[in-house]
Amino acid sequence: MKKKRILSGVLAAVLALCLVLPAAPQAQAASFTDISDSTVADNAEVLRMLGVLDGTGGGAFQPYGTLTRAQFAKMAVVMLGKKGAVGQYQTYTIFPDVRADHWAAGYINLAVRGEGEEGKDKLLTGYPDGKFHPDEEITFGQTVTILMRMLGYQDSDVGAVWPQGYLNAAANIGLTDGVTMNANAKVNRAQAAQLFCNLLRADLKGGGEYATKLGTLVQDTILLDVAATAEDGSANAIKTTDKTYKVADRPADASMAGRKGTLLLNASGRVLTFIPDKDTSRKIITVSDKSQDSLTDSSGKQYKIHSAVKAYYNGEEKTFGDVQPNIRVGASVTLFFDAAGDLDYLFVSGAVADEAVIVGAQGSTAGFERLTDSSSYAIYKNGMPSSASELRQYDVATYDAATNTIRVSDTKITAYYTYAEPNTTSPVKVKFLGQELPALRSAADSLSGFKLGEQVTFLLTEDNQVAGAVSPQKARGNAVGIATSVSTNEAVVELFCGLTVKGDPKLSNNTVGNYIGQLVKVSSYQKGDQISLSRVTSGGVRGTLDVASRKVGDTELAENVRIYDKVGSGSLVEVKLADVPVKKNSGANVLYAEKNYTGKISLLILDNATGDAYVYGRYKFTPASDENVNARIKVEYGDEEGKTAYSPEAECGGGYKNNDFGGLAFYTNRSGEARLAGAAKVSKLSKVPNSAWNGENSVTFQGNTYLVADDVACYIAAADKWVTVSQARAFSDTADLYYDSIGEKIRIVVVNN
């Protein structure tokens, strides 16, 4: 279970960092623009890399267009790996309607006669009238017959009745999986692609997969990057879980990144194509929320993910537990499921933008065609589905080929320009507010108009690369975050976009505590490393939160709204809407609510609405010793590994008992000292049996169901030891559970025997 994220200098927990990956050469996107079916798209890509089946121009595949006998003959010969031999069959005529100058003469002649004296690999015959009829649409029966012959089957193997004998035999070996039609029906391009991919996976008559006729197979590998750099420096190589390969002819499409399957290599060890596993399914989600054991997509669906599940991130194999802190809200993550429907692994794309378009006016998509040849892309702004009408001037758009989406960011940071590499004319890196960020090639024109030491509004991509710059007079920054550490000469702020910025706030000792753990707007107005902090305390939309309707007053919450709770002057704690008790939502007072570009609330700060802003455990109370030494208190609790930990210690009044259970909230005063912001009482449920637990997330006892806090503290009294939930439940069949009166969650588990 996760520990709650209390954002303060004295209870330091760092917000999830943005996924910023090193730039890499990008493969030319080859996905077809008129395919909506994912299986057809996969099949088309497999055959495109092999050179068996191309598009029809303009990025189109025309999946429902039929194929002629001549076209299919060419495809079959290429699939045989005989394309290099076509020239010697081009110079003569076998059929009067396929003369030597016919575009497909070499392919047809090779397919009819086969190679060598024995005519190996004879696939086709003409008609009784002595002609081939190259422009006649090919039928399902003819297609299957050709493919079965490519597998080594002949008439004597399937029976005398044609084409039914071939169709029956083909069905038995899986050649026609996914294609059901009459023998005389015309075959379209999508169906042909399915059949050819089935052929690659099918066994030859004599044993062994057909694909082994074309080269060597590398099975059960995962594509980590389809635009990698080979050892010799060449671009568009394919990085997998075992090594990096150069491609034989055509680079792989970005849509294949993250896929598990089989590489087909030629004699030189170069990739001919990649064949995805047909038993693996995938789902691409945009992350709207996350925890240590789950991801939630933009539709609100939650996916439970064990921390040990494999996760491929930045070209490396890790676990979900490793990468979860680096997956930010708004990121695209692909989940892969095995044949049983269980989550197999997840993939965080390693492809970062290398070009961006700055939106020129509200609702404008001008320049988007530079990013993608398609007009059927979806638009996501700040991680949420959007439309062109919601675009604003100086938004930044990039293209994600893996999901065929235009990704739009409105992040702007106004700061002094302190560094450029190699120069300000063509920078590849820029620095401001203590952050060094990559600059896209497309940013050079606008950046070159500024000199070091000038105040600039930097325009950032979704993955926090600099896409451009404008003067602050044209656009002001909107950088907002939590001040996690503040002193008189340095402030560190975790921005909501994922960046960590820092600088000298020029604060006096008695104002430092005003900012620690609080929401601040960030900018820089003076040269050097100075940072300006403006605390956001109250304002915005007025009203109370209605959880059921997802509204504050009459204003709706955005799907990706960020919600924080606090106690008095205490530090902010990020919570979920589900953490606010529905039956008490009328009392969920709103301290601050900020609208986004759609007019919906994207940022919400609540006043003690969830109970999550306290540290729960056992009080360690030190009474006043004399009039000069005040009483003090702190909380002892168990961290996520069951190790003993302590909250800050603060002065307090009476009314506390040593070793009582409860919760305390803290803030930092102007002098940087910890102070009590409030206390939470807890109620006891005695001797709750293990059978009352519903997994580790809730408990049903005496007719009531209580949620279990993510950071529940577990204590074994007999051993005087803090432990994990599983250890506590294993130690005894019963336990005393303590829940708070605000969120009504189980906060403390105490085992007495």
C-alpha angles and dihedrals in degrees: 000000000000128000115238116256107242106182111212142109092251095042098036117192119157122228116239110282120233120260101253112170129184114267116256135183109275123232116235106262108245101173114129117246099217101054117099098165111088094211092052089047091053093048092047091051093050091053095040091059090049091049091237097117127020133182125267096243134282092052092296126135099182094213093189096048114111126237129234125225089251093052092048091048089057092049092050094050092049089048088053088058090241100119091114091060096053095093095067091055095050099078103069140052127239099163125039090227093051105055124178092265093056111115092235099038095111093048094046095045092049092048092049100043101029123209130302131004092303092052094236116195097024104174110162142041133193128243126272089258089067094250132110099212094215096184095051114111111254119240131224092248092052092046095051092046091055093048093047089052088052086058090053100260122137136185092273090059098054106033136262100281111093131235097358093064091056092044093052093048091046092053091051093058096041096251093130097042109143094017120090118171146123118283091244096045118116116252118231127208095260092052092047090052090053092050094049092049089049087052092056090054096041125099121249117241090254094045135271129079118293090236089068088071088066100043148300123324126224104193135196095020129141124221107233098174131006093190100051127141117248123225090261091054097254117143133234095041120151119244115201136174090273106035148324119275133193116230122245098220121331126039118238120256118252089240088075094061111119095017124135118221147092130315117214111210130192125225090278092055094252123137116261094177145325122243113203119219107261093210093060120086128191141202124198113211135183108224114237096165139003143187135180090276105029150036123212121206129217091268091059096253113143123215116201111220126184113227090239095057110119116257125187110212131165090353094305135105111242136143131265088249089057098048101033093092090054097052107091130196109275095031121129115237127180118217117203122204129196127229091277091055094251120137107262102178142323131235128211107198116249092201114106126186118272095181134034139186121220109219107241101199141000111294094005122141094177110146096021089111086067089063098046136011089219128092093192098074124127122236123227119185119194088348097307132103108266143165136233090257089065094057117109134198112279094020111139122232128196132169127243107199093187091064098022091235136136105228114209127194128186096191112138127174122193110206145130115281105237107166144014131186125239091351143319093260097063107008121182092180131031132184133210135148090011093303124117109201133180116252120216120235088243090059095065096087096056096036092052089066091068133070129213111273094034124118109248137177105226117208113215134202123230089266092048102256119141108255098173147321138239134182116271088242089067098041133005125213122262099195111150130170149127122292101228097175129019132174133158092273106025135042124183118199127187104212121212089239088065101256124125111218128182142177145138109300093191091225130163121234094256095055102047094091092056090077110033111113092359136120111262139175113226134212140134124235103168134058121264125029099325119137124199118214124197113186118222108213111156144343138073119097115014127217140060128294118261105197096190095054094034092232141126103211103315096333119101125227117243115244090246097042115156112221127196131184129201141175114230108300091348127126122279120260121196113234139171127245088246088062091068109088107241096215090055099040093111086069094050098112117203116224096179136001125181126195125221130215091286094054092251124123111264099169126040131178117193132198110237093314103143110029088235095113093075131085107232128205140079121337118238102199125185112191122219111277096198139338091285097052115060125208115269135197141190136168125248114205143151120261124221091281092049094254121141114261136171137216121225115285119241139178114263143172127243128289097081127110126204113253094013114137121241146103135273132194122205141197134186117245126219091274093053095254124137115252133180114259095180148315131244122211119217130209123220130235106194127219098350109185122232088242088070091066118100097206108297098307105070145011127214113203132160092353096308129102120215126190116232114233116243089235097042111165116226124199133184105207097195091056096034087228137134113225142168124276093256091050092050093050092046091052096059141009091230137036141179111247125202122203130186124239096231107051093014091222127144103257103167133033117197123188113198103183 
